[in-house]
Every structure is written in structure tokens, then in C-alpha cells.
Amino acid sequence: MRISGVIRYVVLLITLLGTWFIMQTYFHHSWKSISLRSWLSATNKPSSEKLPQHKCGNQKSCPQNYFAFKIISGAANVVGPSICFDGLVLMSSVKNNIGRGLNIALVNGTTGQLLNTNTFDMYSGDIKKLETFLQGIKHGTLVLTASYDDAATKMNDKVRAFFTELGSSHVSELGFRDNWVFLGAKGLMNKSPFEKHIKNDKETNKYEGWPELLEVEGCAPRKMD
């Protein structure tokens, strides 16, 4: 018993000495190489320094005299669209100012000031309301549009002509449950480069009965007087 007890103590002593040696030669060196200041600066580093933040969450910043924007269509009839302009969310589910059909925000093309937001039910609504709205848009106004659920059932030739004048290339093709995002302007001389359209096609739809959502972002030039 005495011999076995001595052996156990020797083994325990060797284990303790080995552990102490490893701690001294590896962990002590590692902790010495990391100062408290560098550790705190790494953990408290602002997120803006880790990843550049651009207006509307865009991939890049816009140059002077340009407005950043992002337009996201709805996803099926479940997730609503959103419209952001110059870093401010103009329309979204959180703001509770969106609806089925077309969601439109009007912005002063010179100052960037929000002029109006409205939604138009394109499945069972009164198309005359949209006609009046589009007809009243003043020269130099930016028009940001996002579809949700269905954007075309009630659409007529007159409404399509209005959007074409605003710079749309795809509104003439817009059909039942298609998705569409668009930024145009009253008085635009050319077709807008800020437009996306995807057809409702049961063979390619991401959601049952609806295509995938669309997103367009970029820099809209300020209208200079």
C-alpha cells in the first residue's frame, strides 16, 4: 500500500509539472503577445469601420449631385415592397404605407424632398385614380415604383403611355402578377436605366404563382436648374 501510494503521488507530481510547463511555454507566450489595448480596440471597433455603410445599404456611395436609391418589389403576396431614397425609407411594411398593386413615391429631382407616396390596387381598384395621379406629376419629379402581388390586371393603355413618358421600357409588357421595379422622371429625354421586370411564369416562378422579387439600386442624377 505504501509503495502504491508513493507511485500515485509521483504520477500526480509529474502531471502537475507537465501542465505547468505547457502553460508557461505556450499559453503565457500567447497572452503576452496580445495587449489589453489591442484586444479592447478589436472588440469595440465600430461596425462602420469593419464594413463601409452606404446610403440605402447600396453597394457603393454616390458622387456629388447624385441621389442614392434602392427599390425592392414585393415577394408574392406575403412580403411587401420597399423604397429608399437618399438614405431614407419612403415606403415599406414597417412604415405601413404600402399596398397590393403599384407603390409609388414622388421626389423632387432637384432638392430630393419627398413630395408624395401612394398605392394603387391594380387587381380590383379604380384605374382612374392612378391616371389622375400620373397626369398630375410635375416636370423634374422623380418617380420610384415597386410592384406587389399584382401590378397589371387593371392597367390600361393610358397608364402604360404615362409610364413610357417617364422613361419605362417594360411597362408595355407588364402582365398579371409580374414583378416590376422602376425609377423614372417627368421630362426624361431618354429611357431610364433603372428598371427591372420579370414575367409570371409557372415554369420559372420562385414562389407558387409568383416570380422572385426584384431589386434595383443606383445613383440618380440631381436635376440642375
N, C-alpha and C positions, 0 to 999 in steps of 0.2 A: 504493500500500500504506500509505503513511504517513497519507494523508487518511482512508482507510477505518478504520485503527486508531484514529485520533483520534475518529472518529464513534462507534465501538463503546464507547470509554471514556466519551464524553459520555452516550450512551444508558444505560450502566450506572450512571453517577453520578446521572442523573435518576431512574432506577428506585429506587436506594437512598434518595435524598432523599424520594421519594414514599412509600415504605414507612415510613420514619422518621416522616413527618408523620402518616400514618394511625395508627400506633402511639401517637404522643403525643396526638393529639386524640380518639381513640376508646377504645382499649384501656386506656390509662393512666387515663383518667377512670373507666372501668368498674371497674377493680381497686381504685381509691381508694375507691369507694363501698361496697365490701364489706370490712369489717374482718375480721381473723383470728378475733376472738372470736365475731362473729356467724356466721361460716362454720362454726366448730367446734361451736357450740351447735345449728346446724341439722342437721349430720351426726350428732352424738352424741345427739340428742334421743331420750329413751326412747320406745319404741313405745307404751307405755301412755298417754303424753301425746298422741300422734298420734290414737289410736283407743281410746276407753274400753273396758276389758275387764270383762265381767260374768261372774258365775259360770256355769259350763257353756257359756260362749260365747253366752249368750242376748242378745237384742236390747236388753234393759233390765234394770236391777237390781230386786231385790225389796225391798219395805218391811220394816220390823222385824216380827219374828214371822211371817215367811213364808220358805219354803224355795224356792230356785231349782231347777228341774229341766229336763232335756231327755231325751226318749225318741225314738230313731230305730229304725225297723224294719229288717229285713234287705232287701237288694236281690236278688231272685230267690233262687238257692241259691248265690250267689257271695260277696257281701259281707254279713258278719254285722251284727247289730244292736248298739246301744249304749245304755246307761242311765247318765245322770249325775244326781247329786243333791247339792245344796248345794256345788257346785264339785268334787265327787269323782266319778270314773268308777267306777261299781259293777260294770258288766258290759260287756265288749267283746271283740273278737277279740284285741286286744293282751294283755288280762288272761287270755285263754284260758279263759273260763268261760261261753261261750255254746254254743248247740246248735240243731239243727233243731227247729222247733215253737214252743213258748212259752218265753220267757226272763223270769223273774220275780224282782224284788228286793223284799224286805220291809224297811221302815224304820219305826223308832219315830216316831210322829207328833208326839210332844212334844219329844224330845231330838234327833231327826234321826239317831240312831245306826242303822247298818246291822245288821239282825237276821239276814238270811239271803238267799242267792241260789240259784236252782235253774233247771234247764232240763228241759223235758218234751217228748219226741218225740211229736208228735201225728199222725204217719203210721203208725208201727209200734210205738210204745211201749205201756206199760201205763197205761191211763187211771186205774186205781185209785190210782196214786202221786200223780197230780195231785189227785184227790178228797181223799185224806188230807192233802195239803199245804194245800189251801184250807180244809179243815174245821178245821185247827189254827191258823189265823190269829187272833190276839187282837184284842180291841176296841181301837180307836185306832191300828191299824197301817196305814201307807200301803202300797199295793200298786202297783208300777210294772211294766208288762207290755209286751213287744215281741215281735212275731211274726217268724219267719224260715222261709223256704221254704214250709212248710205248717203251718197252725195249727189245722185243724179236722177233719181226717179222723176222728180218734178221739174228738172232742168229743161228749159226751152231754148229755142234759137236766139231769142233776145238776150237772155242771160249769158249764153255762150259767147255772143258777139261782144258783150261788155267785157268779159274776162279776156277775150282775144285782144281788145283795145288796150288792156292793161299789160299785155305782153305775154299771155299764155300761148303755148304751142300745143298743149294737150287737152284743153277743155273740150274741144270738139269731139274727142274720143271717149270722154268720161261716161261710164256706164254704171249700171246697178251694182252697188257695193264695191266699186273700185276705190282704191286709196289714192289720195292726191294731196300734195303739199306745194305751195306756190307763193312766191313773193314777186309782185309786180308794182307798177306805178302808173298813176294817171299822167298821161303825156309822154310815156316812154316811147321813144322812136324806134327801138328795136325789140326783138323778142328777149324775154327775161332768161338769164342763165340759171335762175334759181327756181327750178321746178322739177318735180318727180311724179310719176304716175305709174301705177301697177294695176293690171286688169284682175277682175274677179274671175278666176279660172279654177274649176274644181280639180283639175289635174295638177295644178301648181300651188294652190292655196296653202298657206301655213296653218291657218285656223279653219275649222269646218265652216264653209260658207263665206269665208273672208280671206283676202290675201294678207301678207305680212304688213306690218306698219312701215311707214316711210319717214325718213328724216332728211332735212336739208339744212345746212348751215353755211355761213359765209359772211362776207363784208359788203354791205350795201352802201354805195357812194352817197354822200350827203349832197343834196341838191343845192348848188351855189347860185345865189341871186345875181 
